């Protein structure tokens, strides 16, 4: 589950409740993803669909992606290439 932290009030919000938080928080200028530590401005957070997993983040030296996730990522990269080429 992806959580974001508001830059204005430091409240943690799930992605599903982030839009309502942004509407009611007047000092929210950006949000930061807790998992990958990337800051998003405006509605850029909506496009944040892939992130590092807990295993990748905390077990870097011993983490090995399984075959399914590698194939899935390769297929996604191929699809992004097709979309960008169009």
NUKETOR-700324 format. One record per residue (C-alpha): residue number from 0; residue in three letters; x, y, z. Coordinates in Angstrom, 1 decimal. Each point is the difference from the previous one (the first is absolute). Example, Ala and Ser with C-alpha at 12.3 -4.5 7.8 and 13.67 -1.06 7.14 Angstrom:
# residues 2
+-----+-----+--------+--------+--------+
|   i |  aa |      X |      Y |      Z |
+-----+-----+--------+--------+--------+
|   0 | ala |   12.3 |   -4.5 |    7.8 |
|   1 | ser |    1.4 |    3.4 |   -0.7 |
+-----+-----+--------+--------+--------+
END
This chain:
# residues 86
+-----+-----+--------+--------+--------+
|   i |  aa |      X |      Y |      Z |
+-----+-----+--------+--------+--------+
|   0 | unk |    0.0 |    0.0 |    0.0 |
|   1 | unk |    1.4 |    3.4 |   -1.1 |
|   2 | unk |    0.1 |    2.8 |    2.6 |
|   3 | unk |    0.8 |    3.6 |   -0.6 |
|   4 | unk |    1.1 |    2.7 |    2.5 |
|   5 | unk |   -1.4 |    3.5 |   -0.4 |
|   6 | unk |    2.6 |    2.7 |   -0.1 |
|   7 | unk |   -2.3 |    2.5 |    1.7 |
|   8 | unk |   -1.2 |   -1.9 |    3.1 |
|   9 | unk |    2.1 |   -3.2 |   -0.1 |
|  10 | unk |   -3.1 |   -2.2 |    0.0 |
|  11 | unk |    0.4 |   -3.4 |   -1.5 |
|  12 | unk |   -2.8 |   -1.0 |   -2.5 |
|  13 | unk |   -0.7 |   -3.0 |   -2.1 |
|  14 | unk |   -0.2 |    0.6 |   -3.7 |
|  15 | unk |   -3.7 |   -0.6 |    0.0 |
|  16 | unk |   -0.6 |    2.8 |    2.5 |
|  17 | unk |    2.6 |    2.4 |   -1.2 |
|  18 | unk |   -2.2 |    2.1 |   -2.3 |
|  19 | unk |   -2.4 |    0.8 |    2.9 |
|  20 | unk |    2.9 |    0.9 |    2.2 |
|  21 | unk |    1.4 |    2.4 |   -2.6 |
|  22 | unk |   -3.4 |    1.7 |   -0.4 |
|  23 | unk |   -0.3 |    0.7 |    3.8 |
|  24 | unk |    3.7 |    0.8 |    0.8 |
|  25 | unk |    0.7 |    3.6 |   -1.0 |
|  26 | unk |    3.8 |   -0.3 |    0.5 |
|  27 | unk |    0.5 |   -3.2 |   -2.1 |
|  28 | unk |    2.3 |    1.0 |   -2.8 |
|  29 | unk |    1.5 |   -3.4 |   -0.6 |
|  30 | unk |   -0.1 |   -3.6 |    1.2 |
|  31 | unk |    2.8 |   -2.5 |    0.4 |
|  32 | unk |   -0.2 |   -3.8 |   -0.5 |
|  33 | unk |    1.0 |   -1.8 |    3.2 |
|  34 | unk |    1.4 |   -3.0 |   -1.8 |
|  35 | unk |    2.2 |    1.6 |   -2.7 |
|  36 | unk |    0.4 |    3.5 |    1.5 |
|  37 | unk |   -1.0 |    1.8 |   -3.2 |
|  38 | unk |   -1.8 |    3.4 |    0.3 |
|  39 | unk |   -3.0 |    0.7 |   -2.2 |
|  40 | unk |   -1.4 |    3.4 |   -0.8 |
|  41 | unk |   -3.6 |    0.7 |   -1.1 |
|  42 | unk |   -1.7 |   -3.1 |   -1.3 |
|  43 | unk |    3.2 |   -1.8 |   -1.0 |
|  44 | unk |   -0.6 |   -2.5 |    2.8 |
|  45 | unk |   -2.9 |   -1.5 |   -1.9 |
|  46 | unk |    2.5 |   -1.4 |   -2.6 |
|  47 | unk |    2.1 |   -1.7 |    2.7 |
|  48 | unk |   -1.0 |   -3.6 |   -0.6 |
|  49 | unk |    3.2 |   -1.9 |    0.6 |
|  50 | unk |    2.3 |    0.2 |    2.9 |
|  51 | unk |    2.7 |   -1.9 |    1.7 |
|  52 | unk |   -1.1 |   -2.9 |    2.1 |
|  53 | unk |    0.8 |   -0.4 |    3.7 |
|  54 | unk |    2.4 |   -2.9 |   -0.9 |
|  55 | unk |    1.8 |    2.2 |   -2.5 |
|  56 | unk |    0.3 |    2.9 |    2.5 |
|  57 | unk |    1.0 |   -1.8 |    3.1 |
|  58 | unk |    1.8 |   -3.1 |   -1.3 |
|  59 | unk |    2.0 |    1.4 |   -2.9 |
|  60 | unk |    3.0 |   -2.3 |    0.4 |
|  61 | unk |   -2.1 |   -3.2 |    0.0 |
|  62 | unk |   -3.0 |    1.0 |   -2.1 |
|  63 | unk |   -0.5 |   -1.9 |   -3.3 |
|  64 | unk |   -3.1 |    0.7 |   -2.0 |
|  65 | unk |   -1.9 |   -3.1 |   -1.0 |
|  66 | unk |   -0.6 |   -0.9 |   -3.6 |
|  67 | unk |   -3.5 |    1.3 |   -0.1 |
|  68 | unk |    0.9 |    3.5 |    1.1 |
|  69 | unk |    2.8 |    0.2 |   -2.4 |
|  70 | unk |   -2.2 |   -1.1 |   -2.9 |
|  71 | unk |   -2.7 |    2.4 |    1.1 |
|  72 | unk |    2.4 |    2.9 |    0.1 |
|  73 | unk |    1.4 |   -0.9 |   -3.4 |
|  74 | unk |   -3.5 |   -0.1 |   -1.5 |
|  75 | unk |   -0.8 |    3.3 |    1.6 |
|  76 | unk |    3.2 |    1.6 |   -1.4 |
|  77 | unk |   -0.8 |   -1.4 |   -3.4 |
|  78 | unk |   -3.5 |    1.4 |    0.2 |
|  79 | unk |    1.3 |    3.4 |    1.1 |
|  80 | unk |    2.3 |    0.0 |   -3.0 |
|  81 | unk |   -2.9 |   -0.8 |   -2.4 |
|  82 | unk |   -2.1 |    2.8 |    1.5 |
|  83 | unk |    2.8 |    2.6 |   -0.2 |
|  84 | unk |    0.8 |   -1.0 |   -3.6 |
|  85 | unk |   -3.7 |    0.6 |   -1.0 |
+-----+-----+--------+--------+--------+
END
